[in-house]
Amino acid sequence: MSIYSITAKTIDGDDQSLKDYEGKVLLIVNTASKCGFTPQYKELQALYEKLGNQKFEILGFPSNQFANQEPGKSEDIKSFCEINYGVTFPLFEKIEVNGTNAHPLFKHLVAQKKGIMGDAIKWNFTKFLVDSKGNVVDRFAPTTNPSKLEERIVELIGKQ
């Protein structure tokens, strides 16, 4: 299975093939609006403005699996992110990231890069770095600030 064979619904409800991101470095993040890590949206957006979108994309996947920290509907999530953090990077519909109903993308990501809890996502704002060929090259804990990833992202962009 390739990351590029996966499709996800955008926050607006449209089908989006990840094949459309082929050739770009991706930072894929499970997000939430009512989490202690929610301010990371600001750093994610700053990273996106600095490095995106010709050779780099951030893909945000809201999830309500951790302490109900993403209870809203898609339009609420989108509005919250735009108003509070000026988010312009692609957001997707709320998904599950763990368990039998986990989205195929997150099943693929955790199969490629296990974390401290093995296949499971520990919490909101777990980050996966994917190179321009679709390989999952790194996984970062929720506590890792997005700004700390800039050097690694620039390195991967340079290898394209």
VEXMARLUM-618176 format. One line per 10 residues: for each residue z, x, y of N, C-alpha, C, CB. Coordinates in Angstrom, 3 decimals. Glycine has a CB too. Example, Ala and Ser with C-alpha at 12.3 -4.5 7.8 and 13.67 -1.06 7.14 Angstrom:
BEGIN
7.800,13.190,-5.690,7.800,12.300,-4.500,7.800,13.200,-3.300,9.046,11.308,-4.473 | 7.080,12.850,-2.250,7.140,13.670,-1.060,7.870,12.900,0.030,5.725,14.084,-0.598
END
This chain:
BEGIN
0.000,0.842,-1.186,0.000,0.000,0.000,0.000,0.886,1.248,1.225,-0.957,-0.001 | -0.775,0.482,2.205,-0.852,1.189,3.479,-0.250,0.314,4.571,-2.322,1.569,3.821 | 0.333,0.946,5.563,0.871,0.203,6.701,-0.242,-0.610,7.367,1.528,1.169,7.724 | -1.477,-0.113,7.266,-2.604,-0.776,7.916,-3.107,-2.009,7.167,-3.729,0.197,8.074 | -2.556,-2.273,5.996,-2.931,-3.488,5.257,-1.979,-4.641,5.575,-2.938,-3.213,3.738 | -1.010,-4.393,6.437,0.017,-5.390,6.768,-0.354,-6.135,8.046,1.400,-4.719,6.925 | -0.044,-7.425,8.054,-0.244,-8.278,9.223,1.106,-8.854,9.624,-1.281,-9.419,8.933 | 1.312,-9.016,10.916,2.542,-9.629,11.432,2.158,-10.604,12.540,3.552,-8.541,11.961 | 3.033,-11.553,12.801,2.808,-12.509,13.893,3.383,-11.953,15.187,3.444,-13.888,13.567 | 2.570,-11.981,16.242,3.059,-11.551,17.546,4.086,-12.549,18.056,1.894,-11.403,18.552
4.782,-12.177,19.101,5.788,-13.056,19.700,5.152,-14.360,20.191,6.501,-12.339,20.864 | 3.840,-14.335,20.423,3.109,-15.536,20.845,2.533,-16.320,19.673,1.992,-15.155,21.788 | 2.799,-15.858,18.439,2.388,-16.598,17.253,1.018,-16.261,16.702,2.425,-18.018,17.548 | 0.388,-15.217,17.232,-0.931,-14.809,16.738,-0.795,-13.790,15.616,-1.781,-14.227,17.881 | -1.712,-13.834,14.660,-1.731,-12.823,13.603,-2.211,-11.502,14.186,-2.640,-13.266,12.418 | -1.503,-10.436,13.849,-1.845,-9.098,14.343,-1.894,-8.145,13.158,-0.815,-8.602,15.417 | -3.068,-7.606,12.892,-3.204,-6.616,11.828,-2.719,-5.270,12.355,-4.682,-6.524,11.325 | -1.910,-4.589,11.570,-1.465,-3.258,11.977,-2.610,-2.255,11.908,-0.300,-2.790,11.097 | -3.712,-2.641,11.288,-4.914,-1.799,11.272,-5.397,-1.558,12.707,-6.042,-2.461,10.419 | -5.103,-2.501,13.605,-5.491,-2.347,15.011,-4.805,-1.156,15.677,-5.165,-3.616,15.780
-3.731,-0.659,15.059,-2.985,0.477,15.613,-3.330,1.787,14.915,-1.490,0.222,15.507 | -4.295,1.744,14.010,-4.700,2.949,13.287,-5.132,4.021,14.287,-5.851,2.637,12.287 | -4.692,5.252,14.042,-5.023,6.362,14.920,-3.994,6.589,16.020,-6.362,6.132,15.533 | -2.988,5.722,16.083,-1.924,5.871,17.080,-0.606,6.223,16.400,-1.768,4.580,17.910 | 0.222,6.958,17.108,1.597,7.185,16.665,2.359,5.910,16.989,2.252,8.459,17.359 | 3.173,5.439,16.051,3.924,4.205,16.230,5.424,4.448,16.152,3.510,3.181,15.187 | 6.157,3.775,17.019,7.611,3.703,16.911,7.918,2.239,16.647,8.352,4.250,18.221 | 8.395,1.947,15.446,8.658,0.569,15.024,10.168,0.369,15.009,8.029,0.263,13.610 | 10.610,-0.674,15.722,12.038,-0.888,15.950,12.411,-2.337,15.648,12.418,-0.526,17.401 | 13.498,-2.537,14.889,14.023,-3.899,14.763,15.011,-4.108,15.914,14.717,-4.135,13.349
14.828,-5.179,16.643,15.548,-5.388,17.899,16.408,-6.648,17.878,14.567,-5.463,19.049 | 17.257,-6.772,18.900,18.080,-7.970,19.088,18.523,-8.038,20.545,19.318,-7.963,18.130 | 18.650,-9.233,21.054,18.965,-9.445,22.474,20.458,-9.462,22.803,18.363,-10.730,22.921 | 21.294,-9.627,21.798,22.731,-9.746,22.053,23.526,-8.708,21.271,23.219,-11.148,21.696 | 23.020,-7.495,21.292,23.589,-6.391,20.518,24.096,-5.321,21.481,22.536,-5.795,19.528 | 25.062,-4.551,21.048,25.546,-3.444,21.864,24.463,-2.416,22.148,26.714,-2.776,21.186 | 23.422,-2.387,21.312,22.315,-1.451,21.497,21.159,-2.051,22.309,21.803,-0.996,20.146 | 21.280,-3.309,22.711,20.208,-3.978,23.457,19.744,-3.194,24.680,20.668,-5.343,23.891 | 20.624,-2.490,25.412,20.145,-1.694,26.551,19.109,-0.626,26.171,21.317,-1.025,27.220 | 18.946,-0.354,24.877,17.905,0.590,24.462,16.503,0.089,24.821,17.995,0.841,22.955
16.374,-1.216,25.052,15.085,-1.741,25.517,14.616,-0.979,26.754,15.193,-3.254,25.829 | 15.553,-0.632,27.633,15.213,0.079,28.871,14.588,1.438,28.551,16.471,0.263,29.758 | 15.210,2.192,27.633,14.669,3.505,27.250,13.368,3.373,26.475,15.686,4.275,26.415 | 13.273,2.345,25.636,12.030,2.117,24.909,10.887,1.859,25.895,12.182,0.929,23.927 | 11.143,1.014,26.889,10.112,0.712,27.881,9.733,1.961,28.688,10.597,-0.401,28.825 | 10.717,2.771,29.049,10.445,4.005,29.797,9.572,4.951,28.958,11.778,4.707,30.197 | 9.878,5.056,27.684,9.094,5.881,26.769,7.662,5.349,26.670,9.753,5.917,25.371 | 7.546,4.043,26.591,6.233,3.405,26.493,5.412,3.649,27.755,6.386,1.896,26.247 | 6.052,3.535,28.908,5.349,3.756,30.172,4.902,5.212,30.311,6.245,3.367,31.353 | 5.698,6.116,29.785,5.388,7.538,29.892,4.319,7.978,28.889,6.647,8.355,29.689
4.394,7.485,27.643,3.545,7.995,26.569,2.511,7.009,26.024,4.401,8.439,25.458 | 2.724,5.708,26.236,1.869,4.684,25.608,0.607,4.499,26.398,2.605,3.348,25.486 | -0.221,3.798,25.980,-0.653,3.096,24.814,-1.991,3.580,24.302,-0.713,1.654,25.098 | -2.468,4.710,24.832,-3.732,5.256,24.320,-3.552,5.847,22.917,-4.276,6.333,25.281 | -2.503,6.633,22.745,-2.276,7.294,21.458,-0.908,6.954,20.867,-2.403,8.800,21.619 | -0.168,6.073,21.540,1.202,5.760,21.125,1.507,4.300,21.420,2.223,6.682,21.840 | 2.172,3.649,20.480,2.621,2.265,20.660,4.046,2.115,20.152,1.680,1.277,19.925 | 4.782,1.265,20.822,6.084,0.821,20.331,5.886,-0.611,19.865,7.220,0.933,21.441 | 6.375,-0.925,18.682,6.294,-2.276,18.144,7.714,-2.782,17.915,5.459,-2.313,16.819 | 8.077,-3.852,18.613,9.421,-4.419,18.511,9.444,-5.643,17.619,9.950,-4.776,19.887
10.353,-5.629,16.651,10.497,-6.726,15.702,11.909,-7.305,15.775,10.182,-6.250,14.270 | 12.099,-8.389,16.527,13.416,-9.017,16.601,13.885,-9.495,15.229,13.386,-10.189,17.580 | 15.182,-9.378,15.003,15.780,-9.843,13.755,17.168,-10.411,14.044,15.861,-8.689,12.711 | 17.493,-11.483,13.350,18.787,-12.138,13.528,19.702,-11.879,12.322,18.593,-13.654,13.738 | 19.423,-10.852,11.559,20.166,-10.607,10.321,21.516,-9.930,10.527,19.340,-9.771,9.405 | 21.787,-9.458,11.719,23.020,-8.718,11.947,23.887,-9.466,12.954,22.719,-7.283,12.444 | 24.889,-10.150,12.448,25.876,-10.865,13.270,25.237,-11.860,14.243,26.711,-9.868,14.049 | 24.133,-12.468,13.841,23.453,-13.475,14.671,23.205,-12.987,16.094,24.271,-14.756,14.712 | 22.747,-11.755,16.232,22.570,-11.170,17.560,21.179,-11.410,18.146,22.836,-9.692,17.499 | 20.357,-12.188,17.432,19.056,-12.606,17.968,18.829,-14.076,17.620,17.895,-11.713,17.400
19.625,-14.969,18.245,19.570,-16.387,17.870,18.406,-17.165,18.487,20.849,-17.047,18.260 | 17.773,-16.647,19.518,16.769,-17.404,20.267,15.443,-17.577,19.557,16.526,-16.747,21.560 | 14.631,-18.448,20.158,13.253,-18.656,19.703,12.381,-17.583,20.350,12.737,-20.104,20.063 | 11.151,-17.474,19.870,10.227,-16.446,20.358,10.098,-16.441,21.875,8.863,-16.644,19.740 | 9.928,-17.630,22.479,9.753,-17.670,23.936,11.010,-17.200,24.666,9.391,-19.089,24.389 | 12.186,-17.474,24.094,13.442,-17.003,24.694,13.544,-15.480,24.614,14.654,-17.653,23.991 | 13.193,-14.937,23.463,13.248,-13.485,23.246,12.283,-12.784,24.199,12.906,-13.131,21.768 | 11.053,-13.278,24.259,10.031,-12.682,25.122,10.486,-12.710,26.583,8.682,-13.427,24.963 | 10.978,-13.844,27.023,11.437,-13.994,28.406,12.600,-13.056,28.700,11.850,-15.446,28.681 | 13.576,-12.995,27.795,14.731,-12.112,27.959,14.278,-10.664,28.130,15.682,-12.235,26.751
13.378,-10.216,27.266,12.913,-8.823,27.296,12.136,-8.513,28.571,12.039,-8.532,26.077 | 11.299,-9.441,29.004,10.504,-9.228,30.218,11.385,-9.237,31.468,9.414,-10.303,30.336 | 12.264,-10.226,31.567,13.089,-10.381,32.769,14.133,-9.279,32.894,13.775,-11.737,32.759 | 14.815,-8.958,31.809,15.925,-8.007,31.860,15.523,-6.548,31.718,16.896,-8.335,30.800 | 14.414,-6.287,31.016,14.049,-4.897,30.744,12.595,-4.568,31.075,14.309,-4.585,29.303 | 11.840,-5.528,31.573,10.452,-5.281,31.935,9.575,-4.870,30.768,10.392,-4.234,32.977 | 9.910,-5.338,29.563,9.203,-4.923,28.348,7.732,-5.342,28.397,9.881,-5.525,27.102 | 6.859,-4.352,28.188,5.426,-4.610,28.103,4.839,-4.157,26.765,4.706,-3.913,29.246 | 5.641,-3.474,25.944,5.133,-3.073,24.632,5.111,-4.291,23.712,6.004,-1.932,24.018 | 4.294,-4.262,22.662,4.145,-5.419,21.792,5.443,-5.840,21.096,3.103,-5.131,20.763
5.727,-7.131,21.197,6.838,-7.741,20.475,6.266,-8.711,19.454,7.824,-8.467,21.450 | 7.008,-8.893,18.385,6.563,-9.755,17.299,7.574,-10.865,17.064,6.348,-8.944,16.015 | 7.180,-11.849,16.254,8.089,-12.945,15.922,9.303,-12.402,15.182,7.372,-14.018,15.070 | 10.380,-13.143,15.298,11.623,-12.778,14.620,11.382,-12.749,13.109,12.770,-13.776,14.980 | 11.898,-11.696,12.480,11.708,-11.506,11.039,13.034,-11.111,10.390,10.622,-10.427,10.761 | 13.009,-11.068,9.069,14.110,-10.479,8.317,13.680,-9.058,7.947,14.473,-11.339,7.030 | 14.629,-8.140,8.003,14.332,-6.742,7.699,14.984,-6.275,6.406,14.782,-5.862,8.838 | 15.891,-7.065,5.872,16.581,-6.753,4.618,16.459,-7.923,3.649,18.071,-6.423,4.878 | 16.633,-7.631,2.375,16.704,-8.680,1.367,15.357,-9.135,0.850,17.425,-9.843,1.917 | 15.401,-10.180,0.031,14.187,-10.667,-0.627,13.180,-11.254,0.353,14.544,-11.705,-1.660
13.644,-11.740,1.504,12.734,-12.304,2.503,12.345,-11.306,3.589,13.364,-13.514,3.139 | 12.639,-10.028,3.368,12.278,-9.006,4.357,10.766,-9.000,4.549,12.780,-7.597,3.915 | 10.358,-8.791,5.787,8.934,-8.724,6.105,8.314,-7.544,5.344,8.708,-8.576,7.652 | 7.077,-7.701,4.874,6.419,-6.619,4.132,6.395,-5.279,4.888,5.001,-7.029,3.801 | 6.303,-5.331,6.206,6.309,-4.083,6.976,7.603,-3.323,6.751,6.117,-4.367,8.474 | 8.732,-4.017,6.835,10.018,-3.336,6.682,10.278,-2.950,5.239,11.145,-4.216,7.189 | 9.761,-3.705,4.288,9.837,-3.280,2.885,9.098,-1.953,2.723,9.235,-4.368,1.933 | 7.934,-1.863,3.349,7.127,-0.630,3.284,7.850,0.528,3.975,5.738,-0.855,3.936 | 8.366,0.288,5.168,9.028,1.353,5.934,10.225,1.932,5.180,9.483,0.820,7.296 | 11.084,1.061,4.651,12.283,1.569,3.959,11.939,2.208,2.618,13.290,0.436,3.744
10.838,1.788,2.015,10.416,2.437,0.768,9.957,3.866,1.058,9.277,1.629,0.082 | 9.386,4.082,2.238,8.900,5.407,2.614,10.017,6.320,3.126,7.824,5.276,3.673 | 10.963,5.743,3.869,12.058,6.539,4.454,13.378,5.810,4.251,11.811,6.805,5.973 | 14.103,6.247,3.250,15.404,5.645,2.985,16.408,6.140,4.020,15.887,5.976,1.548 | 17.419,5.353,4.236,18.458,5.723,5.185,19.775,5.932,4.486,18.602,4.667,6.260 | 20.832,5.949,5.245,22.184,6.161,4.717,22.571,5.070,3.718,23.201,6.204,5.864 | 21.981,3.881,3.895,22.263,2.755,2.999,21.100,2.530,2.022,22.527,1.470,3.818 | 20.343,3.585,1.730,19.224,3.467,0.798,18.090,2.660,1.399,19.681,2.827,-0.504 | 17.720,1.574,0.715,16.613,0.735,1.168,16.987,-0.165,2.341,16.118,-0.112,0.027 | 18.255,-0.368,2.580,18.682,-1.343,3.587,18.609,-0.782,5.011,20.101,-1.803,3.290
18.323,-1.694,5.937,18.429,-1.390,7.366,19.901,-1.601,7.715,17.456,-2.306,8.263 | 20.493,-0.628,8.379,21.930,-0.667,8.673,22.269,-1.663,9.779,22.418,0.716,9.067 | 21.441,-1.698,10.836,21.783,-2.530,12.003,20.550,-2.653,12.893,22.991,-1.921,12.807 | 20.702,-3.416,13.956,19.640,-3.539,14.959,19.313,-2.172,15.561,20.056,-4.528,16.073 | 18.087,-2.029,15.993,17.575,-0.830,16.662,17.480,0.393,15.748,18.452,-0.501,17.834 | 17.250,0.136,14.450,16.828,1.204,13.548,15.374,1.481,13.906,17.007,0.808,12.007 | 15.009,2.751,13.953,13.686,3.139,14.432,12.931,3.938,13.374,13.806,3.954,15.722 | 11.648,3.598,13.214,10.775,4.318,12.289,9.626,4.919,13.081,10.245,3.379,11.158 | 9.368,6.192,12.857,8.275,6.881,13.511,7.143,7.059,12.498,8.740,8.253,14.089 | 5.957,6.584,12.865,4.789,6.601,11.987,3.711,7.449,12.653,4.267,5.148,11.696
3.126,8.387,11.905,2.090,9.234,12.496,0.761,8.482,12.602,1.910,10.516,11.664 | -0.227,9.118,13.192,-1.502,8.456,13.465,-2.311,8.152,12.206,-2.325,9.309,14.388 | -1.869,8.668,11.067,-2.534,8.384,9.794,-1.807,7.304,8.994,-2.637,9.656,8.965 | -0.704,6.770,9.572,0.025,5.691,8.911,1.172,6.151,8.032,-0.911,4.899,8.093 | 1.496,7.435,8.079,2.610,7.954,7.281,3.930,7.776,8.026,2.385,9.442,6.938 | 4.934,7.275,7.327,6.266,7.143,7.916,6.894,8.531,7.875,7.156,6.070,7.147 | 7.062,9.147,9.040,7.506,10.541,9.089,8.981,10.710,9.438,6.683,11.290,10.082 | 9.593,9.688,10.031,11.003,9.802,10.413,11.640,8.434,10.520,11.147,10.551,11.738 | 12.938,8.436,10.336,13.757,7.225,10.490,14.971,7.626,11.314,14.183,6.604,9.084 | 15.306,6.792,12.294,16.419,7.097,13.182,17.418,5.955,13.201,15.918,7.384,14.595
18.677,6.315,13.247,19.770,5.344,13.259,19.791,4.565,14.571,21.116,6.048,13.041 | 20.438,3.400,14.555,20.570,2.602,15.776,21.216,3.381,16.928,21.386,1.356,15.487 | 22.075,4.321,16.606,22.782,5.088,17.646,21.900,6.138,18.316,23.998,5.766,17.047 | 20.721,6.410,17.747,19.815,7.392,18.346,19.112,6.773,19.540,18.782,7.901,17.311 | 19.343,7.331,20.709,18.701,6.816,21.914,17.207,7.120,21.877,19.347,7.423,23.181 | 16.381,6.148,22.264,14.932,6.351,22.241,14.473,7.580,23.023,14.249,5.136,22.789 | 15.139,7.910,24.119,14.726,9.073,24.915,14.813,10.372,24.110,15.592,9.185,26.175 | 15.675,10.409,23.108,15.828,11.597,22.261,14.616,11.803,21.339,17.106,11.479,21.422 | 13.751,10.791,21.238,12.601,10.863,20.338,11.346,11.374,21.031,12.331,9.505,19.742 | 11.396,11.515,22.348,10.201,11.859,23.112,9.528,13.132,22.621,10.552,12.008,24.564
10.291,14.184,22.417,9.722,15.469,21.990,8.981,15.329,20.659,10.829,16.532,21.867 | 9.590,14.620,19.727,8.983,14.421,18.397,7.706,13.584,18.511,9.991,13.731,17.433 | 7.725,12.563,19.357,6.545,11.713,19.555,5.414,12.528,20.178,6.890,10.492,20.453 | 5.724,13.309,21.193,4.713,14.144,21.854,4.108,15.120,20.847,5.331,14.918,23.055 | 4.941,15.676,19.992,4.467,16.598,18.948,3.464,15.890,18.031,5.664,17.148,18.115 | 3.787,14.662,17.616,2.896,13.914,16.720,1.605,13.520,17.441,3.608,12.654,16.179 | 1.709,13.145,18.705,0.506,12.800,19.476,-0.409,14.016,19.559,0.880,12.299,20.905 | 0.180,15.179,19.742,-0.578,16.427,19.848,-1.308,16.789,18.574,0.334,17.547,20.226 | -0.837,16.293,17.430,-1.473,16.601,16.141,-2.650,15.700,15.834,-0.465,16.493,15.029 | -2.937,14.761,16.726,-4.042,13.832,16.464,-5.379,14.503,16.612,-3.970,12.643,17.392
END
